[in-house]
Amino acid sequence: MVAWSMATVDSYAAFLVCSLLYSLLYLPTVSLTNSLCFHHLPDRYRDFGRIRVWGTVGWIVAGLVVGQWLWHVHTPSGATPEQIRAAQVAGMADAFRLSGVLGVSMGFFCLLLPHTPPCPGWQKYAAWEALTEIRKQPLATLFLIAVPISCVNQLYMIHGAGFLGRYQLRLAEWINALFGVGGGGLMTIGQISEVAVLALMPWLVRRFSHRALLAAGLLASAVRLFLFAYVDLLPVPPIVSLVVAIAMNGISFGCFVFVGYMIVDEKTTEDVRASAQSLFNLATFGMGLFAGSYFAAGVARWASTGGELDYVRLFSLPMWLSLACWAAFLSLYPNDTRR
């Protein structure tokens, strides 16, 4: 119900409070669902992708539904581009209402999940025990890189939809008819590619080391931002560059965050796995997103000239940060033969 209320608040302070409350309630469920899956699945490498992929499918459906809703309900005919954009932005409040309805439905569904009590540990507080384990390699490097790369991903999420929404006005009509408008629908290409990556994950993790997959995810993040920054300067149609760039998001998430979940589960003892998953989520979706929001705002101010946002500057800076994370990862992560 907190998500529903975010559609009607009319002050920044109220919206911030609702956002923080929603995040505090929602974020722990991510690590809990991962731990629940790993606890009950017989083979994490074979089975986890088959389960986790449906979360991505839900993301795709939600993005397309909202995009189509904005296209058919909140796009006035005969209006100027500025009026159309204003109407679509106002209509985005309906996404919070959809989130509220789905949240209540999922709350009732959780009552049907199998009973899974926590495993007893050798310390009273499992979080402290988990901290002891993640200070060892390769988890130390994984957590170290997770925070800055999450800042980069947060900048992409904050500015990507707006960039695509403005750009989408110049694209072919069939693009809007297929993906909707507002940029969010077009961004579901990233989730579509993520579905493909997760579907291939059982094959990938048995043929490539964790190090190689994590490095591929970091490099995909840099390629995504390079294509966004220089979309108008490349010798290919802009729609091709944009689609490839958005598709890189699926590779970035699937090969870094998703593989990261499996590494955390594999490299920690059974009694602290849930706490370790929570700490990984704290690094990526907690500290990373919090710091990333400030990072995105700061980069936007730096990239603005005369009140206009320079997208080359906006996306090139995090591109270089992604490359720095990639280089640091290759230097620090253990170079083992399989895992």
Buried (B, 14 or more C-beta within 10 A) or exposed (E): EBBBBBBEBEEEEEBEBBBEBBBEEBBBBBBBBBBBBBBEBEEBBBBBBBBBBEEBBEBBEBBBBBBBBBBEEBBEEEEEEEEBBBBBBEBBEBBBBBBBEEBEEEEEEEEEEEEEEEBEBEEEEBBEBBBEBBEEEBBBBBBBBBBBBBBBBBBBBBBBBBBBBBBBEEBEEEBBEBBBBBBBBBBBBBBBBBBBBBBEBBEBBEEBBBBEBBBBBBBBBBBBBBBBBBBEEEEEEBBEBBBBBBBBBBBBBBBBBBBBBBBBBBBBEEBBBBBBBBBBBBBBBBBBBBBBBEBBEEBBEEBEEEEEBBBBBBBBBBBEBBBBBBEBBBEBBEEEEEE
